[in-house]
Amino acid sequence: MNDARLWLDAEEALAGSSALSAAGEDLGARRNRAGAEIAAASSATPWGRDEYGQSFERHYRPFEQQVLEAWEQLSAYLSGLGDAAAQSVRDNVQADADAAERVRSTYRSRP
């Protein structure tokens, strides 16, 4: 950008947005696998049901739920961010094409 103009490599930006969406999908799949394993393992209360186990359960369960929910939200956010980036690229390319057509049609009719 040494000429002070913004230049968008649409193909590269679309590839990056696809990679971002794919990363979100992968993170979501990992959450579904590993997160389900964590939830299943902890539902058996391996720390016991005595007084200490119950105390651990009261403190652990809300934290586990927060982590699993945050993991899910983050994966959805990444996927959505990739989709939004792709839409932005398409919108910018279309805006450039529309502006170019307006310039052509305006100056085509001049002598």
C-alpha positions in Angstrom: 0.0 0.0 0.0 2.8 2.4 -0.7 0.5 4.4 -3.1 -2.0 5.1 -0.2 -4.7 3.0 -1.8 -6.5 0.1 -0.3 -6.1 -3.1 -2.3 -8.0 -6.2 -1.6 -6.9 -9.6 -2.9 -10.3 -11.1 -2.9 -9.2 -14.7 -3.6 -6.8 -14.6 -0.7 -9.3 -12.9 1.6 -11.9 -15.5 0.7 -9.5 -18.3 1.4 -8.7 -16.8 4.8 -12.3 -16.4 5.6 -12.9 -20.1 4.7 -10.0 -21.1 6.9 -11.5 -19.1 9.7 -14.9 -20.8 9.3 -13.2 -24.2 9.1 -11.3 -23.5 12.3 -14.6 -22.7 14.0 -16.1 -25.9 12.7 -13.1 -27.9 13.9 -13.2 -26.3 17.3 -16.9 -27.1 17.6 -16.3 -30.7 16.6 -13.5 -31.0 19.2 -15.8 -29.5 21.8 -18.5 -32.0 20.9 -16.1 -34.9 21.2 -13.8 -33.9 24.1 -16.5 -31.9 25.9 -18.9 -34.8 25.8 -16.2 -37.1 27.2 -15.5 -34.6 30.0 -19.2 -34.2 30.8 -19.7 -38.0 30.8 -16.7 -38.7 32.9 -17.6 -36.1 35.5 -21.3 -37.2 35.6 -20.1 -40.4 37.3 -18.7 -38.2 40.2 -15.3 -39.9 40.3 -14.4 -37.7 43.3 -16.9 -39.5 45.4 -20.2 -38.8 47.1 -18.9 -38.1 50.6 -18.7 -34.7 52.2 -15.5 -33.8 50.3 -16.9 -35.1 47.0 -20.1 -33.1 47.4 -18.1 -30.0 48.1 -16.0 -30.6 45.1 -19.1 -31.2 43.0 -20.7 -27.9 44.1 -17.6 -26.0 43.0 -16.7 -28.0 39.9 -20.0 -28.3 38.1 -20.7 -24.6 37.4 -17.1 -24.2 36.2 -17.4 -27.2 33.9 -20.6 -25.9 32.4 -19.1 -22.4 31.9 -16.0 -23.9 30.1 -18.1 -26.1 27.9 -20.5 -23.3 27.0 -17.7 -20.9 26.3 -16.0 -23.5 24.1 -19.2 -23.9 22.1 -19.8 -20.1 21.8 -16.2 -19.5 20.7 -16.5 -22.1 18.0 -19.8 -20.6 16.7 -18.2 -17.1 16.9 -15.2 -18.2 14.8 -17.4 -19.8 12.2 -19.6 -16.7 12.1 -16.6 -14.4 11.8 -15.3 -16.4 8.8 -18.8 -16.1 7.2 -18.9 -12.4 7.9 -15.5 -11.9 6.5 -16.5 -13.7 3.3 -19.6 -11.6 3.0 -17.5 -8.4 3.5 -15.2 -9.5 0.6 -18.1 -10.2 -1.7 -19.8 -6.8 -0.8 -16.5 -4.9 -1.4 -15.9 -6.6 -4.8 -19.5 -5.9 -5.8 -19.2 -2.2 -4.6 -16.1 -1.8 -6.8 -17.8 -3.4 -9.8 -20.9 -1.2 -9.3 -18.7 2.0 -9.0 -16.7 1.0 -12.1 -20.0 0.5 -14.1 -21.3 3.9 -12.9 -18.0 5.6 -14.1 -18.1 3.8 -17.4 -21.7 4.7 -18.1 -21.2 8.3 -17.0 -18.2 8.9 -19.2 -19.3 6.7 -22.1 -22.1 9.2 -23.0 -19.7 12.2 -23.1 -18.3 13.4 -26.4 
